Amino acid sequence: MFNAFERAVAFRYLRARKGERFVSVIAIFSLVGIALGVATLIIVMSVMGGFRQELLGRILGLNGHLGVYGMERNITDYDAMAARIRTVQGVVSATPIVEGQVLLTSEQGGASGGLARGVRPEDLRARGLVAQNIQAGSLEAFEGDDAIVIGTRLAQKMRITVGDRITLVSPQGRTTVFGTVPRVRAYTVVALFQVGMHEYDSSFVFLPLQAAQTFFQTGDAATQIEVFVRDPTEVRTVTRAIRTAMGSTPVRILDWQDANSSFFAAVQVERNVMFLILTLIILVAAFNIVSSLIMLVKDKGRDIAILRTMGATSGSILRIFLLCGASVGVVGTLTGFVIGMLFVWNIESIRQAIQALSGTELFSPEVYFLSRLPAVVDPWEVTQVVLMGLGLSLLATIYPSWRAAKTDPVEALRNE
């Protein structure tokens, strides 16, 4: 596409001579601007994608993909209903649970609101997100009517550890002749889990199913059946299949998209807005390429006229200045790509280093829900960013190059 003569002239114009340093400085700023824009865009999109994926994994790993509830009361034939749900194509597991809000207190002091979940011991041991993140104690002791599993942050807040006792207070008290008395029961902590999401580590507790049924006075019933599916994105299809499998049994089904729709919609909107804002950085750098090339064309008017009189065609002049601008765009985009990828691959180490140097917490789990800074590289998104950087850079060179090609050599020499 470009012959040796055109490449030699283009790269010679990119090297500043005496009196031309201002043009060279603008070109350098253009290159730096494109590099920073591409790198920042890759970093932000990767972090936002990782943030969404981590949240989705934590939320769905602990809460299930959908819940099946009774229409007006708790589910009494929960084992039979769970067995019917498991026959639905796409369903991985169906677990009966008892769930309720509680107040948590300890003898060491402190009180906190929480969510107590009653689940069969074998079902909790099969739940990888909890079973694989036990920090102290063991799920082998999770059985009987005196065991409880809590999160590490809740344990820190309540100043307790494995072997200590924690008291659950239910807001749904029992009625006596003296009025409504809240239900109070103490349990022994047998294990501490840490799933990496602050909200869960600080408020979720697990009880054996029968212990939860006794505490919440549900009898031999479950408040819901928690269902995990093979593909969370196809949860609506599975929901319809479950309704069909239930037949005439009235049930209410709430999937993860309905339960967390506003949250994930907000994350997606923020992600799109950040993409638009950071794209402006690349656009500004592209305008810098336009201005630097226009100044270069104006400065090289005499050279263009001489080249034309020596036999260079307008097409050659066009390609020379296209190569000048494209070189800045390509080098800037590739530099930004390398910087962005290196930053993303080492983002947690960089965060830890900055925190150690500054002494401030850059990623509070209380605010961002996660205990580490996630980053997931989407090859398609990175490709889009790189192509956008290259495309904008190339578009920025078209007008100045066309203007250089249309330069009248006679007029250029006369004006000199």
C-alpha positions in Angstrom: 0.0 0.0 0.0 2.8 2.4 0.9 6.0 2.3 -1.2 9.5 2.9 0.2 9.6 6.6 -0.9 6.3 7.4 0.9 7.4 5.6 4.1 10.7 7.4 4.1 9.1 10.8 3.7 6.4 10.1 6.2 8.8 9.0 9.0 11.1 11.9 8.2 8.2 14.3 8.8 7.4 12.6 12.1 10.9 13.5 13.3 11.0 17.1 14.5 13.6 19.4 13.1 14.6 22.8 14.4 11.6 25.2 14.3 9.1 22.3 14.0 9.1 21.1 17.6 5.7 22.5 18.4 4.1 20.2 15.8 6.1 17.2 17.2 4.9 18.0 20.7 1.3 18.0 19.6 1.8 14.6 17.9 3.4 13.2 21.1 0.4 14.5 23.1 -1.9 12.9 20.6 -0.1 9.6 21.0 -0.2 9.8 24.8 -3.9 10.8 24.8 -4.9 7.8 22.6 -2.7 5.4 24.7 -4.3 6.6 27.9 -7.8 6.5 26.5 -7.4 3.0 25.2 -5.7 1.8 28.4 -8.3 3.4 30.7 -11.2 2.1 28.6 -9.8 -1.5 28.7 -9.2 -1.2 32.5 -12.6 0.2 33.3 -14.6 -2.1 31.1 -12.7 -5.1 32.5 -13.3 -4.0 36.1 -17.0 -3.3 35.5 -17.3 -6.7 33.8 -15.5 -8.4 36.6 -17.6 -6.6 39.2 -20.8 -7.7 37.6 -19.5 -11.3 37.2 -18.3 -11.5 40.8 -21.6 -10.1 42.1 -23.6 -12.5 40.0 -21.5 -15.4 41.1 -21.8 -14.5 44.8 -25.5 -13.7 44.6 -26.5 -16.8 42.6 -24.0 -19.0 44.4 -25.7 -18.3 47.8 -29.3 -17.5 46.9 -30.0 -19.8 44.0 -31.3 -18.9 40.6 -35.0 -19.0 41.4 -37.2 -19.7 44.4 -40.5 -21.6 44.4 -42.9 -20.4 47.1 -46.4 -21.4 48.2 -49.1 -19.0 47.2 -50.6 -18.3 50.7 -48.7 -20.5 53.1 -45.5 -22.5 53.6 -44.8 -25.6 51.6 -45.7 -28.8 53.5 -45.0 -31.4 50.8 -41.6 -29.8 50.1 -39.8 -33.1 49.4 -42.3 -34.3 46.8 -42.3 -30.8 45.2 -38.5 -30.7 45.1 -38.4 -34.1 43.5 -40.8 -32.9 40.7 -38.8 -29.8 40.2 -35.6 -31.8 39.8 -37.1 -33.7 36.8 -37.4 -30.4 34.9 -34.8 -30.2 32.1 -32.1 -27.6 33.0 -32.5 -27.9 36.8 -29.3 -28.8 38.7 -30.7 -29.0 42.2 -33.8 -28.1 44.2 -33.4 -27.6 48.0 -36.1 -27.0 50.6 -35.2 -24.2 53.0 -36.7 -22.3 55.9 -35.8 -18.6 55.9 -36.5 -15.7 58.3 -35.2 -12.4 59.5 -33.6 -12.5 63.0 -31.8 -10.3 65.5 -28.3 -11.7 66.4 -26.7 -11.1 69.8 -23.8 -12.5 71.7 -22.5 -12.6 75.2 -19.4 -10.7 74.2 -21.6 -7.8 73.2 -23.0 -6.4 70.0 -26.2 -6.9 68.1 -26.9 -7.1 64.4 -29.7 -7.9 62.1 -29.4 -11.0 59.9 -31.0 -13.6 57.7 -31.3 -17.1 59.1 -31.6 -20.0 56.7 -32.5 -23.5 57.6 -31.0 -26.1 55.2 -30.3 -29.8 55.4 -26.6 -30.5 56.3 -26.0 -32.5 53.2 -27.4 -29.7 51.0 -25.1 -27.1 52.7 -22.1 -29.3 52.2 -23.0 -29.6 48.5 -23.1 -25.8 48.1 -19.6 -25.1 46.9 -19.6 -21.3 47.6 -20.0 -22.0 51.3 -18.4 -25.4 51.6 -15.2 -24.4 49.8 -14.8 -21.1 51.8 -14.9 -22.4 55.4 -12.3 -20.3 57.3 -12.7 -22.0 60.7 -14.5 -25.1 62.1 -16.1 -27.7 59.9 -19.4 -28.5 58.3 -19.2 -32.0 59.7 -20.4 -30.6 63.0 -23.3 -28.9 61.2 -26.2 -31.1 62.5 -28.6 -31.5 65.3 -30.6 -28.7 66.9 -27.7 -26.7 68.5 -25.4 -25.9 65.5 -25.1 -22.7 63.5 -22.7 -21.5 60.7 -22.0 -17.8 60.4 -19.9 -15.4 58.2 -16.4 -14.2 59.3 -17.4 -10.5 59.3 -20.4 -11.2 61.5 -18.1 -13.2 63.8 -15.7 -10.2 64.0 -18.6 -7.8 64.6 -20.0 -10.0 67.4 -16.5 -10.8 68.7 -17.1 -14.6 68.7 -15.4 -17.6 67.1 -16.0 -21.3 66.7 -17.3 -22.8 69.9 -18.9 -19.6 71.1 -22.7 -19.2 71.3 -24.8 -16.7 69.4 -28.4 -15.9 70.2 -31.1 -15.5 67.6 -34.2 -13.4 68.4 -37.2 -13.7 66.0 -39.5 -10.7 65.5 -42.4 -13.2 65.2 -42.9 -14.0 68.8 -45.3 -16.4 70.5 -48.5 -15.2 72.0 -49.0 -15.7 75.8 -51.4 -14.3 78.4 -48.9 -11.6 79.0 -48.8 -10.6 75.4 -46.4 -11.4 72.5 -43.0 -12.7 73.6 -40.2 -12.9 71.1 -38.6 -16.3 70.4 -35.1 -16.5 71.7 -32.7 -19.3 71.2 -28.9 -19.7 71.5 -26.8 -21.8 69.2 -23.2 -23.0 69.1 -21.0 -21.7 66.2 -19.5 -24.7 64.5 -18.0 -23.1 61.4 -17.2 -19.7 59.9 -17.5 -19.0 56.1 -16.2 -16.2 53.9 -17.7 -16.0 50.4 -16.1 -12.6 49.7 -19.2 -10.5 49.6 -19.6 -8.3 52.6 -23.4 -8.4 52.8 -23.4 -12.2 53.0 -20.4 -12.5 55.3 -21.9 -10.1 57.8 -25.5 -11.1 57.9 -26.2 -14.6 56.7 -26.4 -17.6 59.2 -27.2 -21.2 58.5 -29.1 -23.6 60.7 -30.0 -27.3 60.2 -33.4 -27.5 58.6 -35.2 -29.1 61.5 -33.6 -26.6 63.9 -34.9 -23.8 61.8 -38.4 -25.3 61.6 -38.5 -25.5 65.3 -37.2 -21.9 65.8 -39.5 -20.3 63.3 -42.4 -22.6 64.3 -43.2 -23.7 60.7 -43.8 -27.3 61.6 -42.9 -29.8 59.0 -42.9 -27.2 56.2 -40.4 -25.1 54.2 -40.8 -21.4 53.3 -39.4 -22.0 49.8 -37.6 -24.4 47.5 -34.4 -23.0 46.2 -33.5 -24.0 42.6 -30.2 -23.9 40.8 -30.3 -24.2 37.0 -27.6 -25.2 34.5 -27.7 -21.8 32.6 -28.7 -18.8 34.7 -29.4 -16.8 31.5 -32.1 -19.3 30.6 -33.9 -19.1 33.9 -37.2 -17.8 32.3 -37.4 -20.9 30.2 -36.9 -23.1 33.2 -39.5 -21.1 35.2 -42.1 -21.9 32.5 -41.2 -25.6 32.6 -41.5 -25.7 36.4 -44.9 -24.1 36.2 -45.9 -26.8 33.8 -44.5 -29.5 36.0 -46.4 -28.2 39.0 -49.6 -28.7 37.2 -52.6 -27.5 39.3 -50.4 -26.9 42.4 -50.5 -23.1 42.9 -47.0 -21.7 43.3 -45.2 -18.4 43.1 -41.8 -18.3 41.4 -39.3 -15.5 41.8 -36.1 -15.8 39.7 -32.8 -13.9 40.2 -33.5 -11.5 37.3 -36.7 -10.3 39.1 -35.1 -10.2 42.5 -32.0 -8.2 41.5 -33.2 -6.5 38.3 -32.7 -2.9 39.6 -29.3 -3.7 40.9 -27.9 -5.3 37.8 -29.6 -2.7 35.6 -27.8 0.1 37.6 -24.5 -1.7 37.0 -25.1 -2.0 33.3 -26.1 1.7 33.0 -23.0 2.7 34.8 -20.9 0.5 32.6 -22.4 2.1 29.4 -22.0 5.6 30.7 -18.3 5.0 31.6 -17.8 3.6 28.1 -19.2 6.8 26.5 -17.2 9.1 28.8 -13.9 7.4 28.3 -14.5 7.2 24.5 -14.3 11.0 24.6 -10.7 10.7 25.7 -9.8 8.9 22.5 -11.9 11.3 20.5 -10.1 14.3 21.9 -6.8 12.7 21.1 -8.0 12.1 17.6 -8.8 15.8 17.2 -5.2 16.5 18.4 -4.1 14.3 15.4 -6.2 16.5 13.1 -4.7 19.7 14.4 -1.1 18.4 14.4 -1.5 17.2 10.8 -3.1 20.4 9.6 -0.2 22.3 11.1 2.2 19.9 9.6 0.6 20.3 6.1 0.8 24.1 6.5 4.4 23.9 7.6 5.4 21.5 4.8 3.6 23.4 2.0 6.9 24.2 0.2 8.1 20.6 0.5 4.8 19.3 -0.9 5.1 21.7 -3.9 8.7 20.5 -4.5 7.7 16.9 -4.3 4.8 17.5 -6.8 7.1 19.2 -9.3 9.5 16.3 -9.0 6.8 13.9 -10.1 5.1 12.8 -6.9 1.4 12.3 -7.5 -1.4 13.7 -5.3 -2.1 10.1 -4.3 1.5 9.8 -2.9 1.1 13.0 -1.0 -2.2 11.7 0.4 -0.6 8.4 1.5 2.4 10.2 3.1 0.3 12.2 5.5 -2.1 9.3 6.0 0.9 7.3 7.2 2.0 10.2 9.4 -1.3 10.3 11.3 -1.9 6.6 11.2 1.5 5.9 12.8 0.6 8.1 15.7 -2.8 6.3 16.1 -1.4 2.8 15.7 1.5 3.3 18.1 -0.8 5.0 20.6 -3.5 2.3 20.4 -1.0 -0.6 20.7 0.7 1.2 23.6 -2.6 1.7 25.4 -3.5 -1.9 24.7 -0.3 -3.2 26.4 -0.6 -0.8 29.3 -4.3 -1.7 29.8 -3.7 -5.5 29.7 -0.7 -5.3 32.1 -2.7 -3.2 34.5 -5.7 -5.5 34.4 -3.6 -8.7 34.9 -2.0 -7.1 38.0 -4.8 -4.9 39.3 -5.2 -6.4 42.7 -1.4 -6.2 43.3 -1.4 -2.6 42.2 -4.4 -1.8 44.5 -2.6 -3.4 47.5 0.6 -1.5 46.7 -1.2 1.8 46.5 -3.1 1.1 49.7 0.2 0.3 51.4 1.8 3.5 50.2 -1.1 5.8 50.8 -2.5 4.2 54.0 -6.1 4.5 52.7 -8.6 1.9 51.7 -9.3 2.2 48.0 -11.9 -0.5 47.7 -14.1 -0.7 50.8 -16.1 -4.0 50.9 -18.8 -2.2 52.9 -19.4 0.0 49.8 -18.6 -2.2 46.9 -19.8 -5.5 48.4 -16.7 -7.4 47.4 -13.5 -8.0 49.3 -11.2 -7.8 46.3 -11.0 -5.8 43.1 -12.2 -8.0 40.3 -11.2 -7.7 36.6 -12.4 -10.0 33.8 -11.0 -9.4 30.3 -13.6 -9.8 27.6 -11.7 -10.5 24.3 -14.6 -9.1 22.2 -14.7 -5.8 24.2 -10.9 -5.4 24.1 -11.1 -5.9 20.3 -13.8 -3.3 20.0 -11.7 -0.8 22.0 -8.6 -1.4 19.9 -10.6 -1.2 16.6 -12.3 2.0 17.8 -8.9 3.6 18.6 -7.5 2.6 15.3 -10.6 3.7 13.4 -10.8 7.1 15.1 -7.1 7.7 14.4 -7.5 6.8 10.8 -10.6 9.0 10.3 -8.7 11.9 11.9 -6.0 11.7 9.2 -8.3 11.8 6.2 -9.1 15.5 6.0 -5.5 16.8 6.6 -4.2 14.3 4.1 -6.8 15.2 1.5 -6.0 18.8 2.0 -2.2 18.1 1.5 -3.0 16.2 -1.7 -5.0 19.1 -3.1 -2.2 21.6 -2.5 -1.5 23.5 -5.7 2.4 23.5 -6.1 2.4 26.8 -7.9 0.4 28.6 -5.2 2.5 27.0 -2.5 5.7 28.2 -4.0 4.3 31.6 -4.8 3.2 32.0 -1.1 6.7 31.1 0.1 
